Amino acid sequence: MNQSVEQVNKYKLSLLRYTGLMVLFSTILQIIIALRGNQIDFISQLLLALIAVYYFWYHYTTKDQLSKLRFGRLVAHLIGFLVVNLSYHIHAFVLFVTSNPAIKGTDGFSIDPSWFGVLFGMFCFWGIGLLIHLVASVANRGFEELSRG
């Protein structure tokens, strides 16, 4: 199983491009949310779904390449998780610090339900999947798709 340095660098560059695009897409999403009154609505969810399509497309089309990098698929999973979730958490932090009414809840619920969903629901369910992936990756020595030969 000899990999050339060029192959490994190509796979790493792919991860860096993926990271850059995820940051770009998530930033654009948060700007659009801000311009639309900081509301998590159908449009923001549709844009999030487009980011998810790119996320899944990247993972599907590079699974063989990333499987040849130690923890490559896990790193790609972690990048998506962190970039998307941090974009929402940073946005929410700014809203809280500035006392923006868009994030305030009503009737005894301290946070707007739509913000609660993206801040806690998405984070927790995706985080559970990431934790399972982490344990499986470590159990397989970082190579999810390769035999233990």
C-alpha positions as CSV (number, residue, x, y, z in Angstrom):
1,M,0.0,0.0,0.0
2,N,2.5,2.6,-1.2
3,Q,1.0,6.1,-1.6
4,S,2.9,8.7,-3.4
5,V,3.5,12.0,-1.7
6,E,1.7,13.7,-4.6
7,Q,-1.4,11.5,-3.9
8,V,-1.4,12.3,-0.2
9,N,-0.9,16.1,-0.9
10,K,-3.8,15.9,-3.4
11,Y,-6.1,14.4,-0.8
12,K,-5.0,17.0,1.8
13,L,-5.6,19.8,-0.7
14,S,-9.1,18.4,-1.3
15,L,-9.8,18.7,2.4
16,L,-8.6,22.3,2.5
17,R,-10.8,23.2,-0.5
18,Y,-13.7,21.5,1.2
19,T,-13.0,23.5,4.4
20,G,-12.8,26.8,2.5
21,L,-16.1,26.1,0.7
22,M,-17.9,25.1,3.8
23,V,-16.7,28.3,5.5
24,L,-17.8,30.3,2.5
25,F,-21.2,28.7,2.3
26,S,-21.8,28.9,6.0
27,T,-20.8,32.6,6.1
28,I,-23.1,33.4,3.2
29,L,-25.9,31.6,5.0
30,Q,-25.4,33.6,8.1
31,I,-25.2,36.9,6.2
32,I,-28.5,36.0,4.5
33,I,-30.1,35.1,7.8
34,A,-28.9,38.5,9.2
35,L,-30.2,40.4,6.2
36,R,-33.6,38.7,6.6
37,G,-34.1,39.8,10.2
38,N,-32.1,37.1,12.0
39,Q,-35.0,34.6,11.7
40,I,-34.5,30.9,11.1
41,D,-37.2,30.4,8.4
42,F,-37.9,28.3,5.3
43,I,-35.3,30.2,3.2
44,S,-32.6,29.7,5.8
45,Q,-33.4,26.1,6.1
46,L,-33.4,25.6,2.4
47,L,-30.0,27.2,2.2
48,L,-28.8,24.9,5.0
49,A,-30.2,22.0,3.0
50,L,-28.0,23.1,0.0
51,I,-25.0,23.1,2.3
52,A,-25.9,19.6,3.4
53,V,-26.2,18.5,-0.2
54,Y,-22.6,19.7,-0.8
55,Y,-21.5,18.1,2.5
56,F,-22.9,14.7,1.4
57,W,-21.7,15.0,-2.2
58,Y,-18.2,15.7,-1.0
59,H,-18.2,12.8,1.4
60,Y,-19.6,10.4,-1.3
61,T,-17.3,11.5,-4.1
62,T,-14.1,11.5,-2.0
63,K,-14.7,8.5,0.3
64,D,-12.1,6.4,-1.4
65,Q,-9.5,9.1,-1.4
66,L,-10.2,10.1,2.2
67,S,-10.1,6.5,3.3
68,K,-6.4,6.4,2.3
69,L,-5.6,9.3,4.7
70,R,-5.3,8.4,8.3
71,F,-8.6,9.7,9.8
72,G,-9.4,11.4,6.5
73,R,-13.1,10.8,6.5
74,L,-13.3,11.6,10.2
75,V,-11.6,14.9,9.6
76,A,-14.0,15.8,6.8
77,H,-16.9,14.9,9.1
78,L,-15.4,17.1,11.8
79,I,-14.8,20.0,9.5
80,G,-18.5,20.0,8.4
81,F,-19.7,19.7,11.9
82,L,-17.6,22.5,13.3
83,V,-18.0,24.9,10.5
84,V,-21.8,24.7,10.2
85,N,-22.4,24.6,13.9
86,L,-19.9,27.3,14.8
87,S,-21.5,29.6,12.2
88,Y,-24.9,29.3,14.0
89,H,-23.3,29.6,17.5
90,I,-21.3,32.7,16.6
91,H,-24.4,34.3,15.1
92,A,-26.5,33.4,18.1
93,F,-23.7,34.8,20.4
94,V,-23.8,38.1,18.6
95,L,-27.6,38.2,18.9
96,F,-27.4,37.5,22.6
97,V,-24.7,40.0,23.3
98,T,-26.5,42.7,21.4
99,S,-29.9,41.8,23.1
100,N,-31.4,41.2,19.7
101,P,-35.1,40.3,20.0
102,A,-34.9,37.8,17.2
103,I,-33.4,35.1,19.4
104,K,-35.5,35.8,22.5
105,G,-38.1,33.2,23.3
106,T,-41.7,33.7,24.5
107,D,-43.9,32.3,27.2
108,G,-41.3,30.9,29.5
109,F,-39.0,29.5,26.7
110,S,-35.8,31.5,26.9
111,I,-34.8,31.1,23.2
112,D,-36.7,31.3,20.0
113,P,-37.7,27.8,19.1
114,S,-36.2,27.9,15.6
115,W,-32.9,29.1,17.0
116,F,-33.1,26.4,19.6
117,G,-33.4,23.8,16.9
118,V,-30.3,24.8,15.0
119,L,-28.3,25.5,18.1
120,F,-29.1,22.5,20.2
121,G,-31.0,19.9,18.0
122,M,-28.7,20.0,15.1
123,F,-25.6,20.1,17.3
124,C,-26.7,17.2,19.5
125,F,-27.9,14.8,16.8
126,W,-25.0,15.5,14.4
127,G,-22.7,15.3,17.4
128,I,-23.9,11.8,18.3
129,G,-23.2,10.7,14.8
130,L,-19.8,12.3,15.0
131,L,-19.0,10.6,18.3
132,I,-20.0,7.2,16.8
133,H,-17.8,7.9,13.8
134,L,-14.9,8.9,16.1
135,V,-15.1,5.7,18.0
136,A,-15.4,3.6,14.9
137,S,-12.4,5.4,13.3
138,V,-10.2,4.8,16.3
139,A,-11.2,1.2,16.4
140,N,-10.2,0.9,12.8
141,R,-6.9,2.7,13.3
142,G,-8.0,5.7,11.4
143,F,-8.7,3.9,8.1
144,E,-12.5,3.3,7.9
145,E,-12.4,1.4,4.6
146,L,-9.1,-0.5,4.7
147,S,-8.6,-4.1,6.0
148,R,-6.6,-4.6,9.1
149,G,-3.9,-6.7,7.3
